[in-house]
């Protein structure tokens, strides 16, 4: 249950120094976050269910119903792309495709694409953690069975015209499906280890494998058809309940991805070997004393500019088709990005290089003038990033776990927040608030207690109410914090390659939260002006 906040006193103010455009400057490119609201951060893989991983099924509907009942207006997810080694949604095989793991298999049984007794082996998978290895062995064969049933005419396509879907998404669907078919053909090896005649899309189109793998290519296109069909239904359900979905766009793509294989000229690659000249990362920071060595290929920004940023505009279009709002990961990289020499063992010896800056966002604004984008601007403030954020007008982020233990000018402290921003207790990269509080030193804990005037006994709910009280127009709460879970529910530990992206909740936990806390969440939503405008008029039946 939420903690009683008797005596809590917060001062929040507008700070003109945090990303605000001085009157003498050009008006910002975007201006959309003009209403107060609240949302919940939860990746769909965390949803409960019987088949090894969260899916676009009835449990997603139940989560949406909880959001509506508790007065939330947004559901934020991590990237939805097909994951590869490490299972990270920030290292996907495609910048456009959806993750077939999220497909609801029970819906395919109802459509006659899979036999009703085929799902049995999945019932033995862990319900609390995603076992990606077991999922890989068990789910893919079922998806291929579904495609075989469709191709042989034993079952119809359940989500409209498949050919029309292929035609609509051909620009990215054709190279993605060919890339995946080739990857299967070469036993999962990365594209730079394939024969020379198929090491990029332009070469592969003339290869005998183009025809030989035709059925496999169509299968991967059919999986996308299933994903997008189910996602469209989920979006419609969310819209009916008044829930907008915030998606996530990683700034970089994976080296072993259809994006790089299809358009190598857009990346900083060696012309002979195709391998990166330098890779992405960040210098030493809060998360790692060696920095973070991501290993992604870096963009050749002049090449993108020469094409009018066409690839990026296509990527934004695809994401605006998926989501109501897009969170742009690592906004810093559009100002300056950390370039690490290829082959380095850590990110310490990188250098800041110039990104595309405001010119890039002018192109985005010209194509999408009403775009709703959140800038992930976390990290040490830099003048160029502050100026770029001001020029775009995009809302930045404030994380409460970064606020305490220092001085009063820390821009994550609530009194330094500003309206055009999004406040979080923590993100997918942070520990849960309860886990974080248990690990911090005495000085930080004392500062936090004195600042919030609390005893810390219910720290998760302390942070939830602090986020609600912030002047930031949007507050987003991780579901783990709403459940008051500790470090056992942490979703990702940056710099660690094992044990991430696996946490799931159980149906009874969400039901208990809804029963015990939905009314309280609506109460503080009303108190701090974060309820949807029509929320108070909705009856219980309407919210269902």
NORVENJO-V103372 format. One record per pair of residues at least 12 apart in sequence whose ideal C-beta (glycine too) atoms are under 10 Angstrom apart, sorted by the first residue. I is the first residue (numbers start at 1). J is the second residue. Records with the same first field share a line. If there is no record, write none. Layout:
I: J / J
This chain:
1: 458 / 461 / 484 / 512 / 516 / 517 / 520
2: 458 / 460 / 461 / 462 / 464 / 465 / 482 / 484 / 516 / 517 / 519 / 520 / 521 / 523 / 524
3: 454 / 455 / 456 / 457 / 458 / 459 / 460 / 461 / 462 / 464 / 465 / 484
4: 457 / 458 / 461
5: 452 / 453 / 454 / 458 / 461 / 462 / 465 / 466 / 469 / 524
6: 453
7: 452 / 453 / 454 / 455
8: 452 / 453 / 454 / 462 / 465 / 466 / 469
9: 451 / 452 / 453 / 469
10: 414 / 415 / 451 / 452 / 453 / 465 / 466 / 468 / 469 / 470 / 471 / 528
11: 413 / 414 / 415 / 451 / 469 / 471
12: 413 / 414 / 415 / 416 / 417 / 418 / 419 / 423 / 466 / 469 / 470 / 471 / 472 / 528
13: 414 / 415 / 416 / 417 / 418 / 471
14: 416 / 417 / 418 / 419 / 420 / 471
15: 409 / 411 / 413 / 415 / 416 / 417 / 418 / 419 / 421 / 471
16: 418
17: 381 / 386 / 390 / 409 / 411 / 416 / 418
18: 377 / 381 / 386 / 389 / 390 / 396 / 398 / 411 / 416 / 417 / 418 / 420 / 421
19: 375 / 377 / 381 / 385 / 386 / 387 / 388 / 389 / 390 / 391 / 392 / 393 / 394 / 395 / 396 / 411 / 418 / 420 / 421
20: 386 / 389 / 390 / 393 / 418 / 419 / 420
21: 387 / 389 / 390 / 391 / 392 / 393 / 420
22: 390
25: 387 / 390 / 391
26: 358 / 390 / 391
27: 391 / 393
28: 361 / 365 / 389 / 390 / 391 / 392 / 393 / 394 / 420
29: 358 / 361 / 362 / 364 / 365 / 366 / 369 / 371 / 373 / 391 / 392 / 393 / 394
30: 361 / 364 / 365 / 368 / 369 / 370 / 371 / 372 / 373 / 375 / 391 / 392 / 393 / 394 / 395 / 420
31: 370 / 392 / 393 / 394 / 395 / 420
32: 325 / 370 / 371 / 372 / 373 / 374 / 393 / 394 / 395 / 420 / 473
33: 325 / 372 / 373 / 374 / 393 / 394 / 395 / 419 / 420 / 421 / 422 / 472 / 473 / 474
34: 419 / 420 / 473
35: 73 / 473 / 474 / 529 / 530 / 532 / 533
36: 73 / 419 / 468 / 470 / 471 / 472 / 473 / 474 / 475 / 525 / 528 / 529 / 530 / 531
37: 71 / 72 / 73 / 74 / 244 / 422 / 473 / 474 / 475 / 476 / 525 / 529 / 530 / 531 / 532 / 533
38: 67 / 70 / 71 / 72 / 73 / 74 / 423 / 464 / 467 / 468 / 474 / 475 / 476 / 477 / 521 / 524 / 525 / 528 / 529 / 530 / 531 / 532
39: 67 / 72 / 73 / 74 / 75 / 76 / 243 / 244 / 245 / 246 / 325 / 422 / 424 / 474 / 475 / 476 / 477 / 530
40: 63 / 66 / 67 / 70 / 72 / 73 / 74 / 75 / 76 / 243 / 246 / 475 / 476 / 477 / 478 / 479 / 481 / 482 / 521
41: 74 / 75 / 76 / 77 / 78 / 246 / 248 / 327 / 424 / 425 / 426 / 427 / 428 / 476 / 477 / 478 / 479 / 480 / 481 / 482 / 491
42: 54 / 60 / 63 / 67 / 75 / 76 / 77 / 78 / 428 / 477 / 478 / 479 / 480 / 482 / 491 / 505 / 510
43: 76 / 77 / 78 / 79 / 80 / 89 / 102 / 248 / 428 / 479 / 491 / 492 / 501 / 503 / 504
44: 56 / 57 / 59 / 60 / 63 / 75 / 77 / 78 / 80 / 89 / 99 / 101 / 102 / 231 / 234
45: 77 / 78 / 80 / 83 / 87 / 89 / 99 / 101 / 102 / 130 / 132 / 135 / 491 / 501 / 502 / 503 / 504
46: 59 / 63 / 77 / 78 / 130 / 428 / 478 / 479 / 480 / 489 / 491 / 501 / 502 / 503 / 504 / 505
47: 59 / 60 / 61 / 62 / 63 / 102 / 479 / 504 / 505 / 507 / 510
48: 60 / 62 / 63 / 127 / 128 / 504 / 505 / 506 / 507 / 508 / 509 / 510
49: 104 / 105 / 106 / 122 / 125 / 127 / 504 / 507
50: 105 / 106 / 119 / 122 / 123 / 124 / 125 / 127
51: 101 / 104 / 105 / 106 / 119 / 121 / 122 / 123 / 125 / 127 / 135 / 138 / 139 / 142
52: 101 / 105 / 121 / 122 / 123 / 124 / 125 / 126 / 127 / 129 / 130 / 131 / 132 / 134 / 135 / 138 / 139 / 504
53: 99 / 101 / 102 / 103 / 122 / 125 / 126 / 129 / 130 / 131 / 132 / 134 / 135 / 139 / 502 / 504
54: 101 / 102 / 104 / 130 / 504 / 505
55: 99 / 101 / 102 / 103 / 104 / 105 / 106 / 107 / 139 / 230
56: 80 / 98 / 102 / 103 / 104 / 107 / 226 / 227 / 229 / 230 / 231 / 232 / 233 / 234 / 235 / 237
57: 102 / 103 / 104 / 105 / 106 / 107 / 230 / 234
58: 104 / 106 / 107 / 507
59: 104 / 504 / 505 / 507 / 510
60: 75 / 102 / 104 / 230 / 231 / 233 / 234 / 237 / 238
61: 233 / 234 / 237 / 238 / 241
62: 507 / 510 / 511 / 514
63: 75 / 238 / 243 / 479 / 505 / 507 / 510 / 514
64: 234 / 237 / 238 / 239 / 240 / 241 / 242 / 243 / 245
65: 237 / 241 / 243 / 510 / 514 / 518 / 543 / 544
66: 479 / 482 / 510 / 511 / 513 / 514 / 517 / 518 / 521 / 543
67: 238 / 241 / 242 / 243 / 514 / 518 / 521 / 543
68: 238 / 240 / 241 / 242 / 243 / 518 / 532 / 535 / 538 / 542 / 543 / 544
69: 241 / 514 / 515 / 518 / 519 / 521 / 522 / 535 / 538 / 540 / 543 / 544
70: 477 / 482 / 513 / 514 / 517 / 518 / 519 / 520 / 521 / 522 / 525 / 531 / 535 / 543
71: 242 / 518 / 519 / 520 / 521 / 522 / 523 / 524 / 525 / 526 / 530 / 531 / 532 / 535 / 536 / 538 / 543
72: 241 / 242 / 243 / 244 / 475 / 476 / 477 / 482 / 518 / 521 / 522 / 525 / 530 / 531 / 532 / 535
73: 241 / 242 / 243 / 244 / 324 / 474 / 525 / 530 / 531 / 532 / 533 / 535
74: 238 / 243 / 244 / 245 / 246 / 324 / 325 / 422 / 474 / 475 / 476
75: 234 / 238 / 241 / 243 / 244 / 245 / 246 / 247 / 323 / 324 / 476 / 479
76: 244 / 245 / 246 / 247 / 248 / 323 / 325 / 327 / 374 / 422 / 424 / 427 / 428 / 474 / 476 / 477 / 478
77: 89 / 245 / 246 / 247 / 248 / 322 / 323 / 327 / 428
78: 90 / 247 / 248 / 250 / 327 / 329 / 427 / 428 / 491 / 492 / 501
79: 91 / 92 / 95 / 98 / 99 / 247 / 248 / 249 / 250 / 319 / 327 / 329
80: 92 / 97 / 98 / 99 / 102 / 227 / 231 / 245 / 247 / 248 / 319 / 322 / 323
81: 93 / 94 / 95 / 96 / 97 / 98 / 99 / 176 / 248 / 249 / 250 / 253 / 254 / 257
82: 94 / 96 / 97 / 98 / 99 / 100 / 101 / 102 / 176 / 180 / 220 / 223 / 224 / 227 / 257 / 258
83: 99 / 100 / 101 / 132 / 254 / 501
84: 183 / 188 / 190 / 254 / 256 / 257
85: 132 / 188 / 190 / 254 / 256 / 497
86: 132 / 254 / 496 / 497 / 498 / 500 / 501
87: 101 / 130 / 132 / 133 / 135 / 136 / 497 / 498 / 499 / 500 / 501 / 502
88: 250 / 254 / 294 / 492 / 497 / 500 / 501
89: 248 / 250 / 428 / 492 / 500 / 501
90: 248 / 250 / 251 / 252 / 253 / 254 / 294 / 296 / 329 / 330 / 428 / 429 / 492 / 501
91: 250 / 252 / 253 / 254 / 255 / 256 / 257 / 294 / 295 / 296
92: 250 / 253 / 254 / 256 / 257 / 258 / 259
93: 176 / 179 / 180 / 183 / 220 / 253 / 254 / 256 / 257 / 258 / 259 / 261
94: 172 / 173 / 175 / 176 / 177 / 179 / 180 / 220 / 224 / 253 / 254 / 257 / 258 / 259 / 262 / 318
95: 172 / 176 / 249 / 250 / 252 / 253 / 254 / 257 / 258 / 259 / 260 / 262 / 311 / 312 / 314 / 315 / 318 / 319
96: 169 / 171 / 172 / 173 / 175 / 176 / 224 / 258 / 259 / 314 / 315 / 317 / 318 / 319 / 321 / 322
97: 169 / 172 / 173 / 176 / 177 / 179 / 180 / 220 / 221 / 223 / 224 / 227 / 228 / 257 / 258 / 318
98: 223 / 224 / 225 / 226 / 227 / 228 / 230 / 231 / 322
99: 223 / 227
100: 139 / 140 / 143 / 180 / 220 / 222 / 223 / 224 / 226 / 227
101: 130 / 132 / 135 / 136 / 139 / 140 / 143 / 223 / 227
102: 226 / 227 / 230 / 231 / 234
103: 139 / 142 / 143 / 146 / 223 / 224 / 226 / 227 / 229 / 230 / 231
104: 226 / 227 / 230 / 233 / 234
105: 118 / 119 / 122 / 139 / 142 / 143 / 146 / 226
106: 119
107: 158 / 159 / 226 / 229 / 230 / 233
108: 142 / 143 / 145 / 146 / 149 / 150 / 155 / 158 / 226 / 230
109: 142 / 146
110: 158
111: 146 / 149 / 150 / 155 / 156 / 157 / 158 / 159 / 226 / 229
112: 146 / 149 / 150 / 154 / 155 / 156 / 158
113: 142 / 143 / 145 / 146 / 147 / 148 / 149 / 150 / 154 / 155 / 156 / 157 / 158 / 222 / 226
114: 142 / 143 / 145 / 146 / 149 / 155
115: 142 / 145 / 149
118: 141 / 142 / 145 / 146
119: 138 / 139 / 142
120: 138
121: 134 / 137 / 138 / 139 / 141 / 142
122: 134 / 135 / 138 / 139 / 142
124: 138
125: 138 / 139
126: 502 / 504
127: 504 / 505 / 506 / 507
128: 488 / 489 / 502 / 503 / 504 / 505 / 506
129: 499 / 501 / 502 / 503 / 504
130: 501 / 502 / 503 / 504
131: 502
132: 501 / 502
136: 188
140: 184 / 219 / 223
143: 219 / 220 / 222 / 223 / 226
144: 215 / 216 / 219 / 220 / 222 / 223
146: 158 / 219 / 222 / 223 / 226
147: 215 / 216 / 218 / 219 / 220 / 221 / 222 / 223 / 225 / 226
148: 215 / 219 / 222
150: 162 / 218 / 219 / 222 / 225 / 226
151: 215 / 218 / 219 / 222
157: 222 / 225 / 226 / 229
158: 225 / 226 / 229 / 230
159: 225 / 226 / 227 / 228 / 229 / 230 / 231 / 232 / 233
160: 225 / 228 / 229 / 232
161: 225
162: 218 / 221 / 222 / 225 / 226 / 229
163: 225
164: 225
165: 221 / 222 / 224 / 225 / 226 / 228 / 229
166: 218 / 221 / 222 / 224 / 225
168: 228 / 321
169: 221 / 224 / 225 / 228 / 318 / 321
170: 221
171: 262 / 311 / 314 / 317 / 318
172: 224 / 258 / 259 / 262 / 311 / 314 / 315 / 318
173: 217 / 220 / 221 / 224 / 225 / 228 / 258
174: 201 / 205 / 217 / 221 / 258 / 262
175: 200 / 201 / 202 / 204 / 205 / 258 / 259 / 261 / 262 / 263
176: 201 / 217 / 220 / 221 / 224 / 257 / 258 / 259 / 261 / 262
177: 213 / 214 / 216 / 217 / 218 / 219 / 220 / 221 / 222 / 223 / 224 / 258
178: 198 / 201 / 204 / 205 / 207 / 209 / 210 / 213 / 214 / 216 / 217 / 220 / 221 / 258 / 261 / 262
179: 191 / 198 / 200 / 201 / 204 / 217 / 220 / 256 / 257 / 258 / 259 / 260 / 261 / 262
180: 213 / 216 / 217 / 219 / 220 / 221 / 223 / 224 / 258
181: 204 / 209 / 210 / 212 / 213 / 214 / 215 / 216 / 217 / 218 / 219 / 220 / 221
182: 194 / 195 / 198 / 199 / 201 / 204 / 207 / 209 / 210 / 213 / 216 / 217 / 258 / 261
183: 216 / 220 / 256 / 258 / 261
184: 213 / 216 / 219 / 220
185: 198 / 209 / 212 / 213 / 216
186: 198 / 209
188: 256
189: 256
190: 254 / 255 / 256 / 257 / 260 / 261
191: 204 / 255 / 256 / 257 / 258 / 260 / 261 / 262 / 264 / 274
192: 255 / 256 / 260 / 261 / 269 / 273 / 274 / 275 / 276
193: 256
194: 207 / 209 / 261
195: 207 / 209
196: 274
197: 209
198: 210 / 213 / 261
199: 261 / 264 / 273 / 274
200: 260 / 261 / 262 / 263 / 264 / 265 / 274
201: 258 / 261 / 262 / 263 / 264
202: 261 / 262 / 263 / 264 / 265
203: 261
204: 261 / 262
228: 321 / 322
231: 245 / 321 / 322 / 323
232: 321 / 322
235: 321 / 322 / 323 / 324
238: 324
239: 324
240: 542
241: 532 / 538 / 542 / 543 / 544
242: 532 / 533 / 534 / 535 / 538 / 542 / 543
243: 324 / 532
244: 323 / 324 / 325 / 372 / 532
245: 322 / 323 / 324 / 325 / 326
246: 323 / 324 / 325 / 326 / 327 / 372 / 374 / 422 / 474 / 476
247: 319 / 320 / 322 / 323 / 324 / 325 / 326 / 327 / 328 / 374
248: 319 / 323 / 325 / 326 / 327 / 328 / 329 / 374 / 376 / 428
249: 312 / 315 / 316 / 318 / 319 / 322 / 323 / 326 / 327 / 328 / 329 / 330 / 373 / 374 / 376
250: 294 / 296 / 327 / 328 / 329 / 330 / 376
251: 280 / 294 / 296 / 299 / 328 / 329 / 330 / 331 / 332 / 333 / 334 / 337 / 355 / 376
252: 267 / 279 / 280 / 281 / 294 / 295 / 296 / 297 / 298 / 299 / 329 / 330 / 333 / 337
253: 266 / 267 / 280 / 296 / 297 / 299 / 311 / 315
254: 294 / 295 / 296 / 297
255: 267 / 269 / 274 / 275 / 276 / 279 / 280 / 294 / 295 / 296 / 297
256: 295 / 297
257: 296 / 297
259: 297 / 311 / 315
260: 274 / 276 / 296 / 297
261: 274
262: 311
263: 303 / 304 / 307 / 310 / 311
264: 297 / 300
265: 300 / 303 / 304 / 306 / 307
266: 297 / 299 / 300 / 301 / 303 / 304 / 306 / 307 / 310 / 311 / 312
267: 296 / 297 / 298 / 299 / 300 / 303 / 304
268: 280 / 297 / 298 / 299 / 300 / 301 / 303 / 339 / 342 / 353
269: 297 / 298 / 300 / 342
270: 342
274: 297
275: 297 / 342 / 343
276: 295 / 296 / 297 / 298 / 340 / 341 / 342 / 343
277: 297 / 298 / 300 / 339 / 341 / 342
278: 297 / 298 / 337 / 338 / 339 / 340 / 341 / 342 / 343 / 344 / 350 / 351 / 353
279: 293 / 294 / 295 / 296 / 297 / 298 / 338 / 339 / 340 / 341 / 342 / 343 / 344 / 347 / 350
280: 292 / 293 / 294 / 295 / 296 / 297 / 298 / 299 / 330 / 333 / 337 / 338 / 339 / 340 / 347 / 350
281: 293 / 294 / 295 / 296 / 298 / 337 / 338 / 339 / 340 / 344 / 346 / 347 / 348 / 350
282: 294 / 330 / 332 / 333 / 337 / 338 / 340 / 347 / 350 / 379 / 380 / 494
283: 338 / 340 / 347 / 348 / 349 / 350 / 351 / 352 / 379 / 380
284: 346 / 347 / 348
285: 347 / 378 / 379 / 380 / 494
286: 378 / 379 / 380 / 399 / 401 / 402 / 429 / 430 / 494
287: 379 / 429 / 430 / 493 / 494 / 495 / 496
288: 346 / 347 / 348 / 493 / 494 / 495 / 496
289: 346 / 348 / 495
290: 345 / 346 / 347 / 348 / 495
291: 338 / 340 / 344 / 346 / 347 / 348 / 349 / 350 / 495
292: 338 / 340 / 346 / 347 / 429 / 494 / 495
293: 338 / 340 / 344 / 345 / 346 / 347 / 348 / 350 / 495
294: 330 / 338 / 340 / 347 / 494
295: 340 / 342 / 344 / 347
297: 342
298: 333 / 337 / 338 / 339 / 340 / 342 / 353 / 355
299: 311 / 312 / 333 / 334 / 337 / 355 / 356
301: 334 / 337 / 353 / 354 / 355 / 356 / 357 / 359 / 360
302: 356
304: 356 / 360 / 363
305: 356 / 359 / 360 / 363
308: 363 / 366 / 367
309: 356 / 359 / 360 / 361 / 362 / 363 / 364 / 366 / 367
310: 363 / 367
312: 356 / 360 / 363 / 364 / 367
313: 363 / 364 / 366 / 367 / 368
314: 367
316: 328 / 363 / 364 / 367 / 368 / 371 / 373
317: 367 / 368
319: 371 / 373
320: 367 / 368 / 370 / 371 / 372 / 373
323: 372
324: 372
325: 371 / 372 / 373 / 374 / 395 / 422 / 474
326: 368 / 371 / 372 / 373 / 374
327: 372 / 373 / 374 / 375 / 376 / 395 / 397 / 422 / 427 / 476
328: 361 / 364 / 373 / 374 / 375 / 376 / 377 / 392 / 394
329: 374 / 375 / 376 / 378
330: 375 / 376 / 377 / 378 / 379
331: 355 / 373 / 374 / 375 / 376 / 377 / 378 / 379 / 385 / 388 / 389 / 392 / 394 / 396 / 397
332: 352 / 355 / 375 / 376 / 377 / 378 / 379 / 380 / 381 / 382 / 384 / 385 / 388 / 389
333: 353 / 355 / 356 / 376 / 385
334: 355 / 356 / 357 / 358 / 359 / 360 / 361 / 375 / 384 / 385 / 388 / 389 / 392
335: 352 / 354 / 355 / 356 / 357 / 358 / 360 / 377 / 382 / 383 / 384 / 385 / 386 / 387 / 388 / 389
336: 351 / 352 / 353 / 354 / 355 / 357 / 382 / 384 / 385 / 388
337: 350 / 351 / 352 / 353 / 354 / 355 / 356
338: 350 / 351 / 352 / 353
339: 351 / 352 / 353
346: 495
347: 495
352: 382 / 384
354: 384
355: 384 / 385 / 388
356: 388
357: 384 / 387 / 388 / 391
358: 387 / 388 / 390 / 391 / 392
360: 388 / 392
361: 373 / 375 / 388 / 391 / 392 / 393 / 394
362: 391 / 392
364: 392
365: 392 / 393
371: 394
372: 394 / 395
373: 392 / 393 / 394 / 395
374: 394 / 395 / 396 / 397 / 421 / 422 / 474 / 476
375: 388 / 389 / 392 / 393 / 394 / 395 / 396 / 397 / 421 / 422
376: 394 / 396 / 397 / 422 / 427
377: 389 / 394 / 395 / 396 / 397 / 398 / 421
378: 396 / 397 / 398 / 399 / 402 / 412 / 424 / 427 / 429
379: 402
381: 396 / 411
389: 420 / 421
390: 420
393: 420
394: 420 / 421
395: 418 / 419 / 420 / 421 / 422 / 472 / 473 / 474
396: 411 / 418 / 420 / 421 / 422 / 472
397: 412 / 421 / 422 / 423 / 424 / 427 / 472 / 474 / 476
398: 411 / 412 / 413 / 414 / 416 / 417 / 418 / 421 / 422 / 423 / 424 / 467 / 470 / 472 / 475
399: 412 / 422 / 423 / 424 / 425 / 426 / 427 / 429 / 430 / 467
400: 412 / 413 / 414 / 417 / 423 / 424 / 425 / 426 / 430 / 433 / 436 / 448 / 452 / 462 / 463 / 464 / 466 / 467 / 470 / 475
401: 424 / 425 / 426 / 427 / 430 / 431 / 432 / 433 / 436 / 437 / 440 / 444 / 448 / 463
402: 424 / 426 / 430
403: 415 / 416 / 417 / 423 / 444 / 447 / 448 / 451 / 452 / 463 / 466
404: 437 / 440 / 443 / 444 / 445 / 446 / 447 / 448 / 449 / 450 / 451 / 452
405: 440 / 441 / 442 / 443 / 444 / 445 / 446 / 447 / 448
406: 443 / 444 / 447
407: 447
408: 451
410: 447
412: 424
413: 447 / 451
414: 451 / 452 / 466 / 467 / 469 / 470 / 471 / 472
415: 451 / 470 / 471
416: 471
417: 467 / 469 / 470 / 471 / 472 / 473
418: 470 / 471 / 472 / 473
419: 470 / 471 / 472 / 473 / 474
420: 471 / 472 / 473 / 474
421: 470 / 471 / 472 / 473 / 474 / 475
422: 467 / 470 / 472 / 473 / 474 / 475 / 476
423: 463 / 466 / 467 / 468 / 469 / 470 / 471 / 472 / 473 / 474 / 475 / 476 / 477
424: 463 / 467 / 472 / 474 / 475 / 476 / 477 / 478 / 481
425: 459 / 460 / 462 / 463 / 464 / 466 / 467 / 475 / 476 / 477 / 478 / 480 / 481 / 482
426: 463 / 477 / 478 / 480 / 481 / 490 / 491
427: 476 / 478 / 491 / 492
428: 478 / 480 / 490 / 491 / 492 / 494 / 500 / 501
429: 490 / 491 / 492 / 493 / 494 / 495 / 500
430: 478 / 480 / 481 / 490 / 491 / 492 / 493 / 494
431: 480 / 486 / 487 / 489 / 490 / 491 / 492 / 493
432: 459 / 460 / 478 / 479 / 480 / 481 / 483 / 484 / 485 / 486 / 487 / 488 / 489 / 490 / 491 / 503
433: 459 / 460 / 461 / 462 / 463 / 464 / 477 / 478 / 480 / 481 / 484 / 485 / 486
434: 456 / 458 / 459 / 460 / 461 / 463 / 480 / 481 / 483 / 484 / 485 / 486 / 487 / 488 / 489
435: 459 / 460 / 480 / 481 / 485 / 486 / 487 / 488 / 489 / 490
436: 459 / 460 / 463 / 481 / 486 / 487 / 490
437: 456 / 459 / 460 / 462 / 463 / 486
438: 456 / 459 / 486 / 487
439: 487
445: 459
448: 462 / 463 / 466
449: 462
451: 466
452: 465 / 466 / 469
454: 466
458: 484
459: 481 / 484
460: 477 / 478 / 480 / 481 / 482 / 483 / 484 / 485 / 486
461: 481 / 482 / 484 / 517 / 520 / 524
463: 477 / 478 / 481
464: 477 / 478 / 481 / 482 / 484 / 517 / 520 / 521 / 524
465: 520 / 521 / 524 / 527 / 528
467: 481 / 524 / 528 / 530
468: 521 / 524 / 525 / 527 / 528 / 529 / 530
469: 524 / 527 / 528 / 530
470: 528
471: 528
473: 529 / 530
474: 530
475: 524 / 525 / 528 / 530
477: 521
478: 490 / 491
479: 491 / 503 / 505 / 509 / 510 / 513
480: 503 / 505
482: 505 / 509 / 510 / 513 / 517 / 521
483: 505 / 509 / 510 / 512 / 513 / 517
484: 513 / 517
485: 503 / 505 / 509
488: 503
489: 503 / 504 / 505
490: 502 / 503
491: 503
518: 543
522: 535 / 536
